[in-house]
């Protein structure tokens, strides 16, 4: 009888040990699965194109012989590890503050065609503003002008976008080098 009880106790201890071992293995499996998913998310976030605004400015018109129209300069760069394909830039320009009598008529500009930016490559844009008389009117009135930009690009079948905001501060004094003060930031990268 004592021998039978001892066997039952040993068997019970064995069942508990096996159950605890299975539970520990199950927890380790879940932890490893969570780590794998986290690594996959991190790799997906890193292994993609990342386009961002790197510089922004305004070049005033120059008289002959170096004749040049007023130009908006935008420098974008792919900081990602993979190329950005079918990239297209679009801009919306408008005064920072709307006047009472003024209608909401922004200037819209969109890149014609698409391009590809390999990792580290820059997209250098010089946009001729002479085609937009409203811009000249705003500038001559010393109004700050906001540029809302969006770069849409792809990698395989996945679409990404970068949104940025920049301001030409015509309402303030010029920089010490004679340039218009600017303010810009990348708002969103999806």
Backbone bond lengths (Angstrom), bond angles and torsions (degrees), N, CA, C in turn:
res aa  C-N    CA-C-N  psi(-1)  N-CA   C-N-CA  omega(-1)  CA-C   N-CA-C  phi
1 X - - - 1.432 - - 1.525 110.53 -
2 X 1.337 115.34 -45.26 1.459 118.91 178.17 1.523 108.68 -63.84
3 X 1.290 116.07 -38.56 1.461 120.09 178.73 1.531 110.42 -62.96
4 X 1.320 119.21 -40.48 1.462 123.77 178.85 1.521 111.84 -64.95
5 X 1.350 116.48 -39.99 1.468 121.08 178.73 1.528 109.48 -67.50
6 X 1.317 116.00 -41.39 1.464 119.99 179.35 1.523 110.23 -62.81
7 X 1.330 116.83 -40.20 1.469 119.76 178.61 1.523 110.43 -64.70
8 X 1.332 117.46 -41.48 1.475 120.83 178.59 1.530 111.09 -63.70
9 X 1.322 116.35 -39.98 1.471 120.21 178.88 1.528 109.63 -64.83
10 X 1.317 116.86 -44.72 1.472 120.84 179.95 1.525 110.05 -64.31
11 X 1.328 116.87 -42.12 1.466 119.69 177.63 1.529 110.71 -63.84
12 X 1.321 117.42 -40.77 1.472 121.67 177.76 1.518 111.65 -61.40
13 X 1.344 114.64 -43.65 1.473 119.45 178.16 1.527 109.60 -63.33
14 X 1.333 116.67 -40.34 1.476 120.86 178.39 1.516 111.85 -62.41
15 X 1.351 116.95 -43.83 1.475 121.33 178.72 1.523 109.96 -63.03
16 X 1.317 117.38 -43.90 1.475 120.74 178.57 1.527 110.19 -62.68
17 X 1.347 116.95 -41.99 1.470 120.19 179.90 1.524 110.98 -64.11
18 X 1.324 116.66 -42.82 1.475 119.99 178.15 1.521 110.10 -64.55
19 X 1.325 117.42 -42.97 1.472 121.35 178.92 1.525 110.64 -61.77
20 X 1.320 117.88 -45.66 1.468 121.18 178.76 1.530 111.06 -63.56
21 X 1.330 116.60 -39.85 1.464 120.19 178.40 1.525 110.59 -63.18
22 X 1.339 116.95 -43.91 1.473 120.54 178.01 1.531 111.11 -63.42
23 X 1.330 116.51 -39.49 1.463 120.04 178.34 1.526 110.62 -63.99
24 X 1.332 118.18 -43.41 1.470 122.00 178.36 1.534 109.88 -62.69
25 X 1.324 117.66 -43.81 1.467 121.01 177.73 1.534 111.21 -61.66
26 X 1.328 116.12 -41.29 1.464 120.96 178.51 1.529 110.18 -61.72
27 X 1.328 118.14 -45.43 1.473 121.85 179.29 1.529 111.14 -63.33
28 X 1.334 116.56 -41.11 1.465 120.39 178.53 1.524 110.16 -64.84
29 X 1.333 116.80 -39.69 1.460 120.74 178.62 1.531 110.84 -63.33
30 X 1.323 117.03 -42.55 1.475 120.45 177.61 1.521 110.96 -64.53
31 X 1.328 117.26 -42.00 1.465 121.23 178.77 1.526 110.54 -62.61
32 X 1.327 116.55 -44.38 1.474 120.20 179.07 1.524 110.50 -64.27
33 X 1.321 117.15 -38.61 1.466 120.58 178.19 1.529 110.73 -64.62
34 X 1.339 117.43 -43.07 1.470 121.17 177.23 1.524 111.04 -62.96
35 X 1.327 117.97 -40.50 1.463 121.58 177.88 1.531 110.71 -64.76
36 X 1.326 116.50 -41.27 1.473 120.17 178.31 1.523 110.59 -62.04
37 X 1.341 116.84 -44.36 1.463 120.51 179.04 1.526 111.27 -63.75
38 X 1.320 117.31 -40.49 1.469 120.68 178.07 1.522 110.73 -63.84
39 X 1.326 117.52 -41.01 1.472 120.59 177.91 1.528 110.94 -65.96
40 X 1.315 117.68 -39.08 1.464 120.65 177.72 1.521 110.99 -63.82
41 X 1.343 117.25 -42.27 1.470 120.40 177.56 1.523 110.98 -63.61
42 X 1.341 116.39 -42.59 1.464 120.35 179.39 1.526 111.10 -63.99
43 X 1.322 116.96 -42.50 1.464 120.14 179.22 1.520 110.77 -65.61
44 X 1.333 116.84 -40.08 1.468 119.92 178.21 1.528 110.46 -63.86
45 X 1.334 116.99 -37.11 1.463 120.25 179.26 1.522 111.50 -70.69
46 X 1.327 117.53 -32.85 1.473 120.92 -178.65 1.520 112.20 -87.63
47 X 1.286 117.65 -37.56 1.460 122.11 -174.58 1.524 109.86 -88.50
48 X 1.321 115.25 69.37 1.459 122.06 179.89 1.525 108.54 -160.66
49 X 1.307 117.07 166.46 1.464 118.67 172.92 1.535 109.95 -75.60
50 X 1.330 116.21 144.01 1.466 122.73 175.43 1.527 107.26 -131.85
51 X 1.310 117.61 103.37 1.464 120.83 179.31 1.521 108.49 -100.50
52 X 1.333 115.67 133.10 1.454 120.84 179.03 1.519 111.36 -140.34
53 X 1.326 115.84 157.86 1.461 122.87 176.35 1.520 108.36 -75.93
54 X 1.346 116.61 128.73 1.462 121.14 -178.22 1.518 113.57 -116.54
55 X 1.312 116.97 -20.69 1.466 119.36 177.18 1.521 108.04 -160.34
56 X 1.329 113.74 156.71 1.454 120.32 -174.52 1.521 107.60 -157.37
57 X 1.315 116.82 141.38 1.457 118.62 178.88 1.508 113.20 -172.65
58 X 1.331 114.73 -179.59 1.463 123.52 -178.48 1.523 107.96 -131.17
59 X 1.324 115.71 130.81 1.466 121.01 174.99 1.524 107.85 -111.52
60 X 1.337 117.86 119.99 1.467 119.83 179.21 1.526 111.14 -69.86
61 X 1.319 114.75 162.55 1.466 120.36 178.21 1.524 109.77 -65.17
62 X 1.327 115.96 147.89 1.462 122.03 176.40 1.526 109.09 -117.10
63 X 1.326 116.79 139.26 1.470 119.72 177.65 1.533 110.21 -75.73
64 X 1.358 116.85 167.49 1.472 118.84 175.60 1.520 109.52 -59.18
65 X 1.285 121.85 151.21 1.463 127.13 10.91 1.532 113.19 -86.82
66 X 1.339 119.05 -12.05 1.471 121.17 -178.39 1.521 110.49 -92.33
67 X 1.258 118.20 33.29 1.459 125.68 -171.64 1.528 112.85 -43.00
68 X 1.341 113.91 129.34 1.460 120.88 178.63 1.521 107.89 -154.14
69 X 1.318 116.83 142.11 1.461 121.69 177.08 1.528 109.38 -81.49
70 X 1.341 115.78 167.28 1.458 119.61 172.45 1.519 107.68 -60.32
71 X 1.335 115.76 136.03 1.456 120.14 -173.60 1.518 110.91 -134.79
72 X 1.318 114.47 137.26 1.458 121.67 172.31 1.522 107.08 -96.04
73 X 1.340 117.08 125.31 1.472 121.44 -179.70 1.521 109.29 -105.61
74 X 1.328 114.66 129.70 1.464 120.81 177.75 1.525 107.78 -134.02
75 X 1.325 115.71 129.46 1.460 121.16 177.73 1.525 108.67 -119.19
76 X 1.328 115.95 116.18 1.459 122.71 176.09 1.516 108.20 -111.25
77 X 1.339 116.91 151.74 1.467 120.24 -178.90 1.526 109.46 -141.27
78 X 1.339 114.96 138.32 1.464 120.75 173.78 1.529 108.02 -86.31
79 X 1.315 116.58 107.04 1.471 121.91 179.47 1.517 111.75 -95.06
80 X 1.300 117.15 1.69 1.456 120.34 -178.56 1.514 111.83 -79.56
81 X 1.321 114.80 179.50 1.460 121.04 -178.55 1.522 112.44 -96.70
82 X 1.324 117.18 -5.76 1.461 121.35 -179.72 1.526 109.75 -128.28
83 X 1.334 117.52 157.27 1.466 119.83 -177.15 1.523 112.82 -70.57
84 X 1.329 114.73 148.19 1.464 121.89 172.58 1.522 106.46 -95.75
85 X 1.311 116.71 121.17 1.452 121.78 -177.29 1.520 109.87 -107.66
86 X 1.324 115.78 153.99 1.472 122.85 177.63 1.527 111.25 52.64
87 X 1.328 116.64 43.17 1.465 121.95 -177.95 1.521 109.80 -79.05
88 X 1.325 115.21 137.67 1.469 121.21 -179.85 1.524 109.09 -144.81
89 X 1.337 115.41 129.17 1.462 122.70 -179.13 1.523 109.95 -98.99
90 X 1.329 116.25 138.26 1.468 121.52 171.90 1.526 108.61 -134.76
91 X 1.327 116.00 144.11 1.465 123.00 -176.74 1.521 110.82 -130.71
92 X 1.314 115.52 148.67 1.460 122.67 171.51 1.527 106.34 -129.91
93 X 1.346 116.52 121.51 1.465 122.50 -179.32 1.515 108.79 -109.55
94 X 1.341 116.59 135.49 1.461 121.16 178.60 1.524 108.98 -158.00
95 X 1.336 117.17 156.49 1.466 119.22 177.05 1.527 110.79 -64.95
96 X 1.326 115.69 148.28 1.458 120.72 178.84 1.525 110.61 -61.36
97 X 1.331 116.56 -43.55 1.460 121.59 179.73 1.519 108.97 -119.15
98 X 1.307 115.40 128.36 1.461 121.39 178.26 1.524 109.12 -81.45
99 X 1.336 116.08 136.36 1.463 120.06 176.56 1.525 109.06 -86.19
100 X 1.343 116.18 159.53 1.472 121.45 -173.95 1.524 112.97 -57.21
101 X 1.322 117.11 -44.26 1.466 121.32 -174.70 1.533 112.92 -85.08
102 X 1.286 116.94 -1.68 1.460 121.55 -170.65 1.530 111.84 -91.41
103 X 1.327 115.14 135.42 1.459 119.82 174.23 1.524 109.00 -84.79
104 X 1.308 115.76 156.28 1.456 120.60 -179.82 1.527 108.71 -82.16
105 X 1.321 116.33 88.65 1.456 122.16 179.89 1.524 109.34 -124.73
106 X 1.316 117.64 82.84 1.464 119.49 179.75 1.526 111.05 -72.38
107 X 1.294 114.77 163.32 1.465 121.37 172.78 1.528 106.73 -92.23
108 X 1.319 116.34 125.78 1.464 121.47 179.56 1.525 109.00 -111.85
109 X 1.306 116.04 131.07 1.460 122.42 178.16 1.516 108.43 -131.40
110 X 1.338 116.19 135.27 1.457 120.07 176.58 1.515 109.62 -134.77
111 X 1.306 114.54 138.12 1.461 120.87 179.42 1.531 109.50 -63.16
112 X 1.318 114.63 136.29 1.458 120.03 176.11 1.522 107.35 -87.25
113 X 1.313 115.68 126.31 1.457 119.08 -178.93 1.518 111.48 83.12
114 X 1.311 115.17 -179.74 1.465 121.39 179.64 1.516 108.88 -126.78
115 X 1.316 115.59 164.88 1.465 120.80 178.75 1.513 109.14 -140.79
116 X 1.306 115.80 170.78 1.458 122.60 173.91 1.524 107.41 -120.31
117 X 1.315 115.63 138.95 1.465 121.64 176.30 1.525 108.04 -120.26
118 X 1.317 115.90 114.98 1.463 119.85 177.54 1.528 108.43 -76.88
119 X 1.324 118.64 163.94 1.470 119.94 179.72 1.534 111.87 -54.51
120 X 1.322 115.47 130.36 1.462 121.83 -179.81 1.521 114.01 86.33
121 X 1.318 117.94 -10.95 1.468 120.49 -178.16 1.526 110.56 -78.04
122 X 1.328 114.35 147.66 1.463 120.77 -179.79 1.522 110.33 -105.83
123 X 1.307 114.82 142.89 1.457 122.07 170.50 1.515 106.76 -103.53
124 X 1.326 116.19 107.95 1.456 122.60 -175.41 1.517 108.59 -102.15
125 X 1.315 117.99 116.91 1.461 122.02 -177.15 1.519 109.84 -115.38
126 X 1.312 115.89 132.93 1.468 123.63 173.08 1.524 105.40 -126.04
127 X 1.317 115.92 102.87 1.455 121.37 -172.80 1.524 109.12 -100.56
128 X 1.324 115.21 120.85 1.463 122.52 -179.32 1.527 108.81 -71.83
129 X 1.327 116.38 117.94 1.464 121.19 -177.43 1.524 112.81 -93.52
130 X 1.335 118.10 -2.80 1.468 120.44 -178.70 1.527 111.77 -66.30
131 X 1.320 117.85 -18.54 1.471 121.42 179.60 1.530 112.10 -79.64
132 X 1.329 116.64 -3.67 1.459 120.74 -175.62 1.529 109.81 -121.82
133 X 1.338 118.57 89.82 1.471 120.82 -178.22 1.537 113.21 -60.97
134 X 1.305 118.35 -28.62 1.465 120.28 177.98 1.529 111.11 -61.86
135 X 1.338 116.70 -36.44 1.457 119.86 177.53 1.524 109.75 -60.01
136 X 1.332 117.28 -46.30 1.470 121.49 179.98 1.527 110.31 -61.13
137 X 1.328 116.69 -40.79 1.469 120.87 178.64 1.525 110.16 -61.97
138 X 1.316 117.56 -45.76 1.467 121.50 179.61 1.527 110.44 -63.84
139 X 1.334 116.64 -44.20 1.470 120.53 -178.46 1.519 110.63 -63.15
140 X 1.352 117.08 -45.19 1.465 121.00 -178.73 1.525 111.95 -65.81
141 X 1.336 116.89 -24.77 1.467 121.16 177.40 1.531 111.10 -86.63
142 X 1.338 117.08 6.19 1.472 123.42 179.33 1.533 112.32 56.73
143 X 1.326 114.85 44.09 1.457 120.28 178.42 1.530 109.54 -98.95
144 X 1.313 116.08 140.83 1.466 120.09 173.81 1.524 108.58 -70.77
145 X 1.326 115.64 136.57 1.466 120.73 -176.37 1.525 108.62 -118.03
146 X 1.327 115.11 127.53 1.463 122.42 -179.56 1.528 108.91 -97.06
147 X 1.315 115.49 136.87 1.461 122.32 175.77 1.522 107.30 -116.96
148 X 1.322 116.24 113.98 1.467 121.82 174.59 1.519 106.89 -97.11
149 X 1.313 116.80 120.01 1.459 120.94 -176.01 1.515 112.40 -117.87
150 X 1.315 113.72 151.20 1.468 120.30 177.26 1.520 108.31 -143.72
151 X 1.325 115.21 127.84 1.464 121.60 174.27 1.524 106.32 -114.42
152 X 1.325 115.76 119.23 1.458 121.73 177.63 1.523 106.96 -106.90
153 X 1.334 116.51 134.59 1.457 120.99 -177.38 1.517 109.48 -150.21
154 X 1.315 115.45 167.82 1.462 120.24 -174.93 1.525 111.00 -132.85
155 X 1.306 114.33 160.29 1.458 123.54 166.22 1.521 104.69 -139.27
156 X 1.309 116.08 115.90 1.462 122.05 -172.04 1.527 108.32 55.66
157 X 1.303 118.61 -118.72 1.470 121.16 -178.52 1.519 113.14 -104.13
158 X 1.330 117.57 6.78 1.463 121.52 -179.15 1.522 109.64 -96.91
159 X 1.326 115.94 129.83 1.465 122.04 179.77 1.526 109.48 -99.35
160 X 1.333 115.50 136.11 1.463 122.92 177.24 1.522 108.11 -123.77
161 X 1.317 115.77 161.00 1.470 119.05 174.81 1.518 110.06 -147.78
162 X 1.308 113.76 149.28 1.455 122.85 174.24 1.519 107.19 -122.44
163 X 1.314 116.25 131.88 1.461 120.90 175.55 1.527 108.35 -118.27
164 X 1.335 114.97 137.90 1.459 119.57 178.19 1.518 109.21 -139.42
165 X 1.322 114.62 163.16 1.454 121.34 178.51 1.530 108.05 -134.19
166 X 1.316 115.15 135.64 1.460 120.05 179.53 1.530 108.50 -137.87
167 X 1.326 116.12 154.11 1.460 120.98 -179.93 1.518 109.76 -133.39
168 X 1.326 115.64 130.08 1.465 122.72 169.35 1.522 105.78 -92.94
169 X 1.315 117.51 117.29 1.461 122.24 -171.16 1.530 110.74 -96.64
170 X 1.329 115.21 71.32 1.469 120.89 179.63 1.527 111.73 -70.37
171 X 1.328 118.03 -17.01 1.464 121.99 179.56 1.518 113.35 -77.86
172 X 1.335 117.39 -4.99 1.462 121.70 -179.41 1.528 110.01 -114.16
173 X 1.328 115.37 166.37 1.459 119.73 176.67 1.523 110.00 -64.75
174 X 1.334 115.73 156.60 1.460 121.02 179.04 1.524 110.33 -70.04
175 X 1.324 115.04 159.04 1.468 120.97 174.37 1.535 108.04 -63.69
176 X 1.334 117.40 167.15 1.468 121.22 -179.97 1.528 112.28 -61.65
177 X 1.345 118.02 -23.53 1.472 120.86 178.47 1.524 112.65 -92.87
178 X 1.347 116.82 7.48 1.459 121.14 176.72 1.516 114.34 88.89
179 X 1.307 118.23 3.14 1.468 121.59 -179.57 1.525 110.92 -87.77
180 X 1.329 114.60 153.60 1.454 121.12 175.91 1.527 108.53 -70.37
181 X 1.324 116.55 136.47 1.458 119.66 176.77 1.519 109.51 -68.49
182 X 1.317 114.71 143.91 1.468 120.23 179.88 1.518 109.79 -131.47
183 X 1.291 114.16 163.16 1.469 122.38 172.65 1.519 104.87 -145.73
184 X 1.321 116.88 132.84 1.461 118.99 179.47 1.517 111.14 -151.61
185 X 1.335 114.68 157.05 1.458 120.68 178.93 1.515 109.81 -159.64
186 X 1.313 115.42 150.03 1.457 121.52 170.64 1.513 106.29 -82.05
187 X 1.331 117.07 128.31 1.458 120.59 -176.62 1.518 113.42 -94.77
188 X 1.326 115.28 -42.18 1.459 117.92 -173.34 1.522 109.78 -156.07
189 X 1.313 116.21 139.52 1.470 122.25 174.17 1.518 106.01 -130.30
190 X 1.305 115.49 116.76 1.475 120.79 -177.16 1.517 109.21 -123.14
